[in-house]
Amino acid sequence: MASYPEGRIPRLRRRRMVEVVRQNRQLLWRDAARHAFELRPMLLDQFRHEDFRACRVLDVGTGGGRLAFVAAALGGHVTGVDLDRMKLQQARAYAGVKDVRHADFVWGDVEKTPYHEFSSEPFDFVISNLCMSPEIVWHASRGLRPGGKFIFCCHHGDHWKETRRGSRWAFYEDTMEDLLEENAFEIEFMGVDTIVAEFEELREVELFLRDETVRKWVEDGRWEELSDSFARGEKHLTQSYLIVKAHRLAHAAPLE
């Protein structure tokens, strides 16, 4: 399996073959804040085009189970996996209150644990929201049945670009296309959803972001980079997401 250094996956230089749907918006930060932590509409639209009834679904990095509950509402039998036990408890509690009977939540490391350990049968769908890495793609290919779908949203390479570091696992379109092809996937849909939040003062960014994010950026130097950007008059912050739907090829085995 390919090995990548710590940090962002490098962007590969090659001609893209997949048509990419793009949605770009510039919003005042208070308007952008209303959309900052919701599931991306472009991702949910891909779910609506699929028949989840009685299908086995694995939600990797499920967190509080938001995406798992979407798949369950569409008829899927969902297993949500995460390393955060507290979030798993929250997901189980919500499932109990809402009487969601086809969603189970289990502890596991989705980058290390073979996905067949979560089900005796191959999955029909592997789904994910903001939990992505080359290891997850590798495991998803082996955990899906031939023809099974991999639907996910991850950070695009331009996410938080003003901080000059971005997200740990941020992917550009061509890099993700290569990664999926290496693991016997064929892309059906690829889109980039970008919101540029506009500010007047740097202190407004503190109101826009979560406190834990601000603290982390102060510690690792990203806040200083953002402050320098504002000093140059570039008073904005980019949120960018890559949304993909791909199916596991039936006639090709993933590379070992």
C-alpha positions in Angstrom: 0.0 0.0 0.0 1.3 3.5 -0.8 2.9 5.3 2.0 2.5 9.1 2.4 4.4 11.6 4.7 2.7 13.3 7.6 0.6 16.2 6.3 -1.3 16.9 3.2 -1.2 14.4 0.3 0.9 15.9 -2.5 -0.9 17.1 -5.6 -0.1 15.0 -8.6 0.4 16.6 -11.9 -1.6 14.9 -14.6 -4.6 15.5 -16.8 -7.9 14.9 -15.0 -10.4 12.6 -16.8 -13.3 13.1 -14.5 -15.7 16.0 -15.0 -15.9 17.9 -11.7 -19.0 19.7 -10.6 -18.2 23.0 -8.8 -20.2 25.2 -6.5 -18.5 28.4 -5.3 -20.0 30.9 -2.9 -18.7 34.1 -1.2 -20.7 34.9 2.0 -20.4 37.3 4.8 -19.0 35.3 7.8 -22.3 35.3 9.7 -24.1 33.8 6.8 -21.3 31.3 6.2 -21.4 30.3 9.8 -25.0 29.0 9.4 -23.6 26.4 6.9 -20.2 25.7 8.4 -20.9 22.4 10.2 -23.8 21.0 8.3 -23.7 18.0 6.0 -22.9 19.2 2.5 -26.0 19.4 0.3 -23.9 18.0 -2.6 -23.1 14.9 -0.5 -26.8 14.4 0.5 -27.8 14.7 -3.1 -25.7 11.7 -4.0 -27.4 9.7 -1.2 -30.8 10.5 -2.7 -29.8 8.9 -6.0 -29.1 5.5 -4.3 -31.4 2.7 -3.1 -30.2 1.9 0.4 -33.1 -0.4 1.3 -31.9 -3.6 3.1 -28.3 -2.7 2.1 -25.3 -3.2 4.4 -23.7 0.2 5.1 -20.4 1.0 6.9 -20.0 4.6 8.1 -16.3 5.2 8.8 -15.5 7.9 11.4 -19.2 8.1 12.2 -18.8 10.5 15.2 -22.2 11.3 16.4 -23.8 9.3 13.6 -25.2 12.1 11.5 -24.4 10.4 8.2 -25.3 7.0 9.5 -28.8 8.2 10.4 -29.3 9.6 6.9 -28.5 6.1 5.4 -30.7 4.4 8.0 -33.6 6.7 7.2 -33.2 5.6 3.5 -33.5 1.9 4.6 -29.9 0.9 5.1 -28.6 -1.4 7.8 -25.8 0.8 9.1 -22.7 0.1 11.2 -21.0 3.3 12.4 -17.4 3.0 13.5 -15.3 5.5 15.4 -12.5 5.8 17.9 -14.3 8.4 20.1 -16.3 6.4 22.7 -18.1 9.5 23.9 -19.4 10.3 20.4 -20.4 6.7 20.0 -22.4 6.9 23.2 -24.1 10.0 21.8 -25.0 8.2 18.6 -26.4 5.3 20.5 -28.5 7.5 22.7 -29.9 9.4 19.7 -30.7 6.1 18.0 -32.6 5.0 21.1 -34.5 8.2 21.5 -35.5 8.3 17.8 -36.1 4.5 17.7 -33.6 4.0 14.9 -33.5 0.2 14.7 -31.1 -0.4 11.8 -28.0 1.6 13.1 -25.4 0.1 15.3 -22.3 1.9 16.6 -19.1 0.2 17.4 -15.6 1.1 18.4 -12.8 0.6 15.9 -9.9 2.1 14.0 -11.1 2.6 10.4 -7.5 3.1 9.2 -6.1 -0.1 10.7 -9.0 -2.6 11.2 -10.0 -4.8 8.1 -13.6 -3.9 7.4 -14.7 -7.6 7.2 -14.3 -7.5 11.0 -17.4 -5.3 11.1 -19.6 -7.6 9.0 -19.5 -11.3 8.0 -20.6 -10.2 4.5 -19.2 -7.5 2.2 -20.7 -4.1 2.4 -23.0 -2.6 -0.2 -21.9 0.9 0.7 -19.0 2.5 2.6 -19.8 6.1 3.5 -17.9 8.9 5.3 -18.1 12.5 6.2 -14.8 14.3 6.8 -12.9 11.2 7.7 -10.6 10.2 4.9 -7.1 8.9 4.2 -5.3 6.5 1.8 -5.7 3.8 4.3 -9.5 4.2 4.4 -9.7 4.0 0.6 -7.6 0.8 0.7 -9.8 -0.8 3.3 -13.0 0.4 1.6 -12.0 -1.4 -1.6 -11.5 -4.6 0.2 -14.6 -4.3 2.4 -17.1 -3.6 -0.5 -18.7 -6.1 -2.7 -18.0 -5.8 -6.5 -20.2 -2.9 -7.7 -20.6 -1.6 -4.1 -20.5 2.2 -3.7 -18.1 4.4 -1.8 -19.7 7.8 -1.1 -17.9 10.4 0.9 -17.1 14.0 1.7 -13.5 15.1 2.6 -11.6 18.3 2.8 -10.4 19.6 -0.5 -6.8 20.8 -0.8 -7.9 24.4 -0.7 -9.6 24.1 2.7 -8.2 26.7 5.1 -5.6 27.6 2.5 -5.2 31.1 4.1 -3.4 29.3 7.0 -0.9 27.8 4.6 -1.4 24.4 6.1 -4.9 23.2 5.6 -6.3 19.9 6.8 -4.1 16.9 7.6 -5.8 14.8 4.9 -6.9 17.3 2.3 -7.1 16.0 -1.3 -7.1 17.6 -4.6 -9.2 16.2 -7.4 -6.5 14.5 -9.4 -4.8 13.0 -6.3 -8.1 11.4 -5.2 -8.8 10.2 -8.7 -5.4 8.4 -8.8 -5.9 7.0 -5.3 -9.3 5.6 -6.2 -8.1 4.1 -9.5 -5.2 2.4 -7.7 -7.8 0.7 -5.5 -10.1 -0.6 -8.2 -12.7 2.2 -8.0 -14.5 3.9 -10.9 -15.7 7.4 -10.1 -19.4 8.2 -10.9 -19.4 11.7 -9.4 -16.9 14.2 -8.2 -17.7 17.7 -6.9 -16.1 20.6 -5.1 -18.2 22.7 -2.7 -16.4 25.9 -1.7 -17.5 28.7 0.6 -15.3 31.8 1.1 -16.3 33.5 4.3 -15.7 37.3 4.3 -14.6 39.2 7.4 -13.9 42.8 8.4 -11.6 42.0 11.4 -9.6 39.1 12.6 -11.5 38.8 15.9 -14.6 37.9 13.9 -12.8 34.6 12.9 -12.8 33.7 16.6 -16.6 33.9 16.6 -16.8 32.0 13.3 -14.6 29.0 14.3 -14.9 26.6 17.2 -12.8 27.4 20.3 -10.8 24.2 20.0 -9.9 25.1 16.4 -8.7 28.6 17.4 -6.6 27.1 20.2 -5.0 24.6 17.9 -4.2 27.2 15.3 -2.5 29.4 17.9 -0.4 26.5 19.0 0.7 25.3 15.6 1.3 28.7 13.9 -1.7 28.7 11.6 -3.3 31.7 13.5 -0.1 33.7 12.8 -0.4 32.9 9.1 -4.0 34.0 9.1 -3.2 37.2 10.9 -0.5 38.0 8.3 -3.1 37.3 5.5 -5.5 39.8 7.2 -2.7 42.3 7.5 -2.3 42.1 3.7 -6.0 42.9 3.3 -7.0 39.3 2.4 -9.8 39.2 5.0 -11.4 35.8 4.1 -11.2 32.2 5.0 -11.9 29.3 2.6 -13.9 26.2 3.4 -13.7 23.6 0.5 -15.0 20.1 0.3 -14.5 17.3 -2.1 -17.5 15.0 -2.6 -17.1 11.7 -4.4 -19.2 8.7 -5.4 -17.4 5.7 -6.8 -18.2 2.0 -7.3 -15.9 -1.0 -6.8 -15.0 -2.6 -10.1 -16.1 -6.2 -10.5 -13.5 -7.1 -13.0 -10.4 -5.8 -11.2 -8.7 -6.8 -8.0 -7.3 -4.1 -5.8 -3.5 -3.8 -5.7 -1.9 -5.6 -2.8 
